[in-house]
Amino acid sequence: MRVKCNKKVFTPEGGGAELQIMVSAPSVESAFKAAADSIPHGFNLIAGRLFLDEFTVVPCMEQPFDSISVVRETPLGDLPVSLWIWASAPSQASGLLVWSANLVSDKESVFDQTNDILCKYQQFLTSQGMNITDNCVRTWFFVDDIDYKYADFVRARRDFFDSVGLRSDTNYIASTGIFGIPGNRPATGGDVMLDALALKYPKKCLIRYLHARSHLSPTSLYGVTFERGTVVDYGDRSHIFISGTASIDSRGEVLHAGDVGKQCDRMMENVSVLLSEADASMEDVQMAIVYLRNSEDLSMVKQRLSEILRDIPHNYLLAPVCRPEWLVEIECIAATSLS
């Protein structure tokens, strides 16, 4: 089985190129080698995640990959390992982004784990002169057995956010909440894992939130606490973080239950509206991750998305979405030049 390595370079007029890489490989070692061979000299790692099935052994991480996230979400297709890497030449944007990965807790309940993880993340940010409320711009929460444990996770996140001033009348954080198991699960706990991106000096940037109210409801309408998307303007470029997006309407209702093809169409319509609100389009998308509840839907989903995602580094993962009726979800990162 050969390694597949898809790349996309974003180059603003002022320099500071960014590189998105998505590798599919037969082994962790071959995935790391392909990524390392693809990263130009002088580029630094911004973020990354290794996706593994339940059988692949988690390797010992070495530089430059020692800070990447490791999560058990089975790659769909003929290769068992997938690796996402975001790297950049030195720039104002890359110098401001702070990546945190693999945050877990050994508490017993999902509620206590979620609270403990967020407290630990807050403590880390505080040690760096930051905090969740002012500095965090993107989160990924991975929840095991999500159909049964998601409600307790949502309740804990909502309570914590409320305690630090993140409410429906202020703002939340762009996020994905999806099934996933930590690659290095602790002996107890480990039902929830957090990865996150923060900005060192948010006052140097303009931060905007995407709503697409014609197509999507506020998430608070059904009791969850995240933004549909967030735009960070650095001066020379913008990063657009599109949260996990599924087939949902402006009332917060699932559309096309049981029809994965139609769910794909509505999902991408929602993403396009969010991107247009950020003065962007699918051509500006630098990477994408597609989550499927059922592996047998892969063929249909690829049929719907292959042309749309053709020039975008992306992968397909077996990872149930947070509502049983949702069969497919997508997240993406886009970038536009402001020069």
Protein Blocks (a to p, Z undefined) as FASTA:
>chain_A
ZZdddddddddfkgjiacddddddfbfklmmmmmmmmmcghiacfbdcddddfklccddd
ddfklmbccdddddedjbfbdcddddddddfklmmpccdehiacfbfblmlmmmmmmmmm
mmmmmmnopafklmmcbdcdddehkllmmmmmmmmmmmmmmmnopafklcccdddddddd
dfbacfbgjibccdddddfblmlpccdddfklmlpccfklnopacdfbdcddehjaccdd
ddddddddfkopaehihiaklmmmmmmmmmmmmmmmnopafklpmbdcdddfblklmmmm
mmmmmmmmmmgccdddddddfbfklmbdcdddddddfZZ
